[in-house]
């Protein structure tokens, strides 16, 4: 069985990976900007909420804190983060004692209130370099199954009440379900995901780069431009150049197999393993980029 080592996919690193999650409720994706009204789903905490009107948000890569910022003339920031286990009662005691952000700065809750399953309080900073022109507010809810979600607000004095109210509405309108640590790709449909996409890779060579690109159309046909040099020098010579044919994927979930049948009868069918993890596609441990095809009708 041959592998994708010699029919390498994908153009340049600026191509983005889109549409990975295919279930009705898409899990939160790092690096993606969410507009007002879009659903945020964090299966690890079993928490679902919507971006408030007048706001947009993003989960920065390599971060577990979701940041919401205003898109109107009202300025403020809302930070949303979770903890695996906890209770509002233990959080209340912690808030009263204060949270040390550094050796010189401490956040303290002012008259925290625990009522109807919601813990909330205005928060003030103590220590050096505290900006007296802003106010803080925190609100927390806990999933009956364990995890808790906390939202922390920072806003200038003149916008504090408006931003605070948006944060309260965001939290109270959110819902909890059983947390899940299952892979987001359990039911991943490769055929659907790859249809009308271009998959590519590139090799840096002296004086430029050589790209290999394969357009996978929804009607089951493909068009490929396979260039060989540099790290691709060990590819089978027969597959070089422009190729057309049929493609298909078998398997669902984190792993699958893609098959290529070439219009050139002398070329044998090619099969290659596919793996998806952390929103990235691999074959034989080599990364492939995925983008929308401009060749498929």
C-alpha positions in Angstrom: 0.0 0.0 0.0 1.4 3.3 -1.0 1.2 6.4 1.2 0.8 10.2 0.9 4.6 10.5 1.3 4.8 10.9 -2.4 1.5 12.6 -3.2 2.0 15.3 -0.7 -0.9 17.8 -0.1 -1.0 21.5 0.4 0.1 24.9 -0.5 1.5 27.5 2.0 1.2 27.9 5.7 -1.2 30.8 5.4 -4.0 28.5 4.4 -6.4 28.1 7.3 -8.0 25.0 8.7 -11.8 25.5 8.7 -14.9 23.6 9.6 -13.4 20.9 11.7 -16.3 20.4 14.1 -19.2 18.9 12.2 -21.7 18.3 14.9 -24.7 20.5 15.4 -23.1 22.2 18.4 -19.5 23.1 17.4 -17.0 23.1 20.2 -15.0 26.2 20.9 -12.1 26.6 18.4 -8.9 28.4 19.4 -7.9 31.4 17.2 -11.4 31.8 15.7 -13.3 35.1 16.1 -16.9 34.7 17.3 -19.4 37.4 16.4 -22.5 38.5 18.4 -25.1 35.8 18.5 -22.7 32.9 17.8 -22.8 29.9 20.1 -19.9 29.1 22.4 -19.7 25.5 23.5 -17.0 24.2 25.9 -17.7 20.4 26.3 -14.9 20.0 28.9 -17.1 22.2 31.2 -20.4 21.3 29.7 -21.2 25.0 29.2 -23.0 26.6 26.3 -23.6 30.4 25.9 -24.0 33.0 23.1 -21.8 36.0 22.4 -23.8 39.0 23.6 -25.0 41.7 21.2 -22.3 44.4 20.8 -19.5 42.0 21.6 -17.1 39.6 19.8 -14.8 37.1 21.3 -11.9 34.7 20.8 -10.1 32.0 22.6 -6.4 32.8 21.9 -4.3 29.8 21.0 -2.4 28.2 23.9 -4.8 29.9 26.3 -7.8 28.7 28.4 -9.3 32.1 28.9 -11.9 33.3 26.5 -11.8 37.0 25.8 -14.9 39.1 24.9 -14.5 42.7 23.7 -17.0 45.3 22.7 -17.7 46.3 19.2 -19.6 49.5 20.1 -18.5 52.8 21.6 -19.0 51.3 25.0 -15.6 49.9 26.1 -15.0 46.9 28.3 -13.5 43.4 28.5 -15.0 40.2 29.7 -12.8 37.2 30.6 -14.4 33.8 30.8 -12.6 30.8 32.3 -13.3 27.5 33.9 -12.1 25.1 36.6 -12.5 21.4 36.5 -14.1 21.0 39.9 -15.4 23.2 42.6 -18.4 24.6 44.5 -19.7 28.1 44.8 -19.4 27.8 48.6 -15.6 27.2 48.5 -15.2 29.8 45.8 -17.0 32.3 48.0 -14.5 31.8 50.8 -11.7 32.2 48.4 -13.1 35.4 47.1 -13.4 36.8 50.6 -9.7 36.1 51.2 -8.7 37.6 47.9 -6.7 36.3 44.9 -3.0 37.3 44.6 -2.2 38.1 41.0 1.4 39.0 41.8 3.6 39.8 44.8 2.2 43.4 44.8 -1.3 43.1 43.4 -4.3 41.4 45.0 -7.9 41.1 43.9 -10.6 41.3 46.6 -14.3 40.7 46.3 -16.5 43.4 47.8 -19.5 42.0 49.6 -19.9 38.9 47.5 -23.4 37.5 47.1 -24.3 33.8 46.6 -27.9 33.5 45.5 -29.9 31.2 43.3 -26.9 29.3 42.2 -24.9 32.4 41.2 -21.9 33.9 43.0 -21.2 37.6 42.1 -19.4 40.6 43.5 -17.7 43.8 42.6 -14.0 43.2 42.6 -11.3 45.8 43.6 -7.5 45.7 43.3 -5.1 46.3 46.2 -1.5 47.0 45.8 0.8 48.9 43.4 0.0 50.1 39.9 -3.8 49.8 40.3 -5.7 51.7 37.7 -8.3 53.7 39.7 -10.2 54.6 36.5 -11.6 51.1 36.0 -13.9 48.8 38.0 -14.1 45.1 38.2 -16.9 42.6 38.6 -16.9 38.8 38.8 -19.7 36.2 38.5 -19.6 32.4 38.7 -21.9 29.5 38.1 -21.2 25.8 38.6 -22.2 22.8 36.6 -24.2 20.3 38.8 -21.7 17.7 37.5 -18.7 19.6 38.8 -17.0 22.2 36.6 -17.5 25.9 37.3 -17.4 28.9 35.0 -16.3 32.4 36.1 -16.6 35.6 34.2 -14.4 38.6 35.2 -15.3 42.1 33.9 -13.0 45.1 33.6 -14.4 48.4 32.4 -13.9 52.2 32.7 -16.1 53.8 35.3 -18.5 55.3 32.8 -19.1 52.0 31.1 -19.0 49.7 34.1 -22.8 49.2 34.6 -23.4 48.5 31.0 -20.6 46.0 30.7 -21.5 44.4 34.0 -25.1 43.9 32.9 -24.0 42.2 29.7 -21.7 39.8 31.6 -24.6 38.9 34.0 -26.9 38.3 31.1 -24.2 36.2 29.3 -23.8 34.0 32.4 -27.4 33.6 33.4 -28.5 32.8 29.8 -25.8 30.1 29.5 -26.7 26.4 30.1 -25.0 23.4 31.5 -24.9 19.8 30.4 -22.8 16.8 31.3 -19.1 17.5 30.7 -17.4 15.5 28.0 -13.7 14.6 27.5 -14.5 12.6 24.4 -12.7 13.4 21.3 -14.4 16.1 19.2 -13.8 13.9 16.1 -15.7 10.8 17.2 -18.2 11.2 14.4 -16.0 13.2 12.1 -17.1 12.8 8.5 -14.0 13.0 6.3 -15.8 12.8 3.0 -18.0 15.8 3.9 -15.1 17.7 5.3 -12.7 17.2 2.3 -15.3 17.7 -0.4 -14.6 20.9 -2.5 -11.4 21.5 -0.6 -7.8 21.8 -1.7 -5.2 20.0 0.4 -1.6 20.9 -0.1 2.0 21.0 1.2 5.1 22.8 0.1 8.8 22.2 0.0 11.3 25.0 0.4 13.9 24.8 -2.3 16.8 27.1 -3.4 15.3 30.2 -5.0 11.7 29.5 -3.9 9.4 26.7 -3.1 7.5 23.9 -4.8 3.9 23.3 -4.0 1.8 20.2 -4.4 -1.9 20.8 -4.5 -4.9 18.4 -4.8 -8.4 19.7 -5.3 -11.0 17.2 -4.0 -14.4 17.9 -5.6 -17.7 16.8 -4.1 -18.6 14.8 -7.3 -15.7 12.4 -6.4 -13.2 13.8 -8.9 -9.8 15.3 -8.1 -7.3 17.5 -9.9 -3.7 17.5 -8.8 -0.5 19.4 -9.5 2.3 17.4 -8.0 5.8 18.9 -8.0 8.9 17.1 -6.9 12.1 18.5 -5.4 13.9 18.9 -2.1 12.2 16.7 0.6 9.9 15.3 -2.2 12.8 13.8 -4.1 11.9 10.2 -3.0 8.4 10.4 -4.5 7.4 7.9 -7.1 8.3 9.6 -10.5 5.1 8.3 -12.1 2.9 10.5 -10.0 4.7 13.8 -10.9 2.9 16.5 -12.8 -0.8 17.1 -13.4 -3.1 14.2 -12.5 -6.9 13.7 -12.5 -9.1 10.9 -11.3 -11.5 9.8 -8.6 -11.1 10.0 -4.8 -12.9 8.6 -1.9 -12.5 8.3 1.9 -13.4 5.3 4.1 -13.8 5.6 7.8 -15.1 8.2 10.3 -13.6 9.5 13.4 -10.0 10.5 14.1 -8.5 8.2 11.5 -9.5 7.3 7.9 -8.1 6.2 4.6 -8.2 8.2 1.4 -8.0 6.4 -2.0 -7.0 7.9 -5.4 -7.9 6.2 -8.7 -6.0 7.8 -11.5 -7.3 8.5 -15.1 -4.0 7.3 -16.3 -4.6 3.6 -16.4 -0.9 2.7 -15.9 -0.9 4.3 -12.4 -2.0 2.0 -9.6 -4.5 3.1 -7.0 -3.0 5.0 -4.1 -4.2 4.7 -0.5 -3.0 6.9 2.4 -3.9 7.1 6.1 -5.4 10.3 7.5 -5.3 11.5 11.1 -6.9 14.6 12.7 -5.8 15.9 16.0 -5.9 19.4 17.6 -7.5 20.8 14.4 -4.6 19.6 12.2 -4.6 17.0 9.5 -1.7 14.5 9.3 -0.6 11.6 7.2 2.4 9.6 8.3 3.1 12.3 10.9 3.4 15.0 8.1 1.1 18.1 8.4 -1.3 18.9 5.6 -3.2 22.2 5.2 -6.8 22.4 4.1 -8.6 25.3 2.3 -11.5 26.0 0.1 -11.0 24.9 -3.6 -11.3 27.3 -6.4 -11.3 24.5 -9.0 -14.4 22.6 -8.0 -17.8 23.6 -9.4 
